[in-house]
Amino acid sequence: MRIVFLDAATLGDTSLEPIAKLGELVCWPTSTAEEALDRVADCEVLIVNKVKVTKELLAAAPALRLVCEAATGVNNIDVEACAERGIPVRNVAGYSTDSVVQETFMHILTLMGNGPYFDNTVKSGAYSRGNIFTDVSKPFFEITGKTLGIIGMGTIGSKVAKVGVAFGMNVIYFSTSGTNHCTDYPSVPLEELMSRSDVISVHAPYNARTAGLVGEKELRLMKPTAFIVNMGRGGIVEEAALAKVIDEGVIGGAGLDVFVTEPLPEDHPLLHTSHPERLSLTPHTAWASVEARGRLVEGIAANIAKGF
């Protein structure tokens, strides 16, 4: 069985041995659309993370019998075209939940605690040159007692809520599907969530209901001390509008791990704000703890082992 992984570099140095045991594994670090057409010619099992599986790619892979998504979302795969050819598509769900939850609170605590500023105060020598034992020139805020508003109360959002409660936060949420399936916390309209929350955490998929869900109008409903963190998908929070309200001081700050265009273009407005200290940005890494990547590989291997 010939297994082809078209963008294996997305998993870094994670061992692919569980997959390699199942057949002849051919890994390409990255693949353009044109390169992919040549590389799938004799492929029976195809693994992709972000490479698009189109009708054209499927036509170039006459031996293809299974497509494995090295992630949870399959929006890069033409699932209908695969179904027409009788090719199953299998993803891996739940492997990154703990990783994303942890990185969510990294952003929240970084923003609320003004961590980078205080770290730099010591490392730059400014603290050593001072004449008192502390530095209270920048404020930071306690998380206890604050209201955490979650947009998207799925598996990840639910666990973020539990961690928030452990910190002493009060949780409310907005259901992007319109179904208030969670009864553990109050479900509120989006406008109410935006105006009441001290921290807003986005954990929704990108679809017709969530595209541009949080725009300038919604951002201007936030408290001037409030923070928003997007760990769902780029495009749920309108990035140009976010850069604008950050510059104007309308909100306290924002943390983002996902963007509309990835990698983030060098001329992106979020990279050219007048207040970069109000932003905590990571390069779509929340899913990728060492443990999560290991679980992902095991999940892909299990999907292949099921057969066709």
Salt bridges, closest charged atoms under 4 A:
ASP13 OD1 - ARG293 NH1 3.55
GLU24 OE2 - ARG2 NH1 2.68
GLU35 OE1 - ARG39 NH1 3.59
ASP42 OD1 - ARG2 NE 2.88
ASP98 OD1 - LYS159 NZ 2.47
ASP119 OD2 - LYS123 NZ 3.15
GLU192 OE2 - ARG196 NH1 2.78
ASP198 OD1 - LYS223 NZ 2.95
GLU216 OE2 - ARG220 NE 2.90
GLU216 OE2 - LYS244 NZ 3.24
GLU239 OE1 - HIS268 NE2 2.64
GLU248 OE1 - ARG220 NH2 2.71
GLU262 OE1 - HIS284 ND1 2.80
GLU277 OE2 - HIS275 ND1 2.94
